[in-house]
Each structure stands twice: as C-alpha cells, then as structure tokens.
C-alpha cells in the first residue's frame, strides 16, 4: 500500500497556504491605510476552503498503469480576493478600517499558528511511526 503525504496531512496543508496568503493581503491593507482611493480586500477563507475540498473530492483520477503518479490537490492560491464593504466612508475614497484590519490580522495569525501546530504534530507522529518508537 502506497503512502501519500497529501492524505496524511489532509486539508491542513492547504489551509496553511491560504492563511499565509491572507496574512499578506491583510498586511497590504494595513500598509495602505493612508493611501487615497485604496480599496481594502480580503479572502473569504471559508469559501476558499470549500473550493479546495470540492476540488480534492472531485479530482479522483484512475491510474491506468502502475508507474503513473497520483494527482495532488489544487492549490489554494486561486482563491479570489473580495473587496471589503466600508463601515464608514472616507473622503479620500480609502476603504481601510485600521482597527478592523488589525483585528483580522491578529485572528488570522492565531489560526495560522493553530494550523501549523496541527501539521507539526502530524509530522512528529509520522516520524515516531517511521522510527518505530
């Protein structure tokens, strides 16, 4: 029986990539808080994860020969950016709410760390099994 790391890590590897991309976008929003006409954007994490799950569940290919490689899941880098709806209009057209962006950044950082810790635990478990401890 072949061992597949994609199956061992589950969807958490894709979640980690998506969280990293969201961190970069939130940092960009914070950096542009004073830029005129800058429109705040964010990733809908739940919708993007549903997209990844659907892609992984619907992408089962049959191997016709023993030497063929298994297909890995699609990357989460195709998750679309969505504009934030401003809570308070700005005269210069900027839609960034600094406090909201900072709160979302902190929440995303905690969730990134949780996904990372989960993957780290999985890797340690696999190493323990490989070593036979």
Phi, psi and omega in degrees: 000128182282146179259132183239120180295329178299320178289324181293320182272342180064214185274355185292331177294318177292323178298321179295317178297317181293319178296322178295319178294321179292323177301316179296320180292317179295322177296322177296319178299315181296320181294334183256025183299331181253010180277121180299140178063015176283132180254120181294137180233157178207164177259132173280096188300316182297317179294320179294321179291324175297321177299315180295317179298317179295320179295320180289324182282332183264359184254050176267118180252148176271134175271124182269342177224153184299327184280354181290145179275152175280146178277135176268165183294164179288154181281149179279001183290351179270007180295128184285148174273143177237143178285141176282145174276120184291140178275332179220117182297147179249147181295324183273004177086001179283134182251013181278126172256106188303317182293319178296316181296319179295321178294317178295323178297314180296316179298317180295323179296319178294317180291326175298314180296323178295315177297319179297316179297321179297312179297320178298319177296320177297317180295317178298321178296318178295319178296321178297318179292321179294318180286341181077030181278000000 
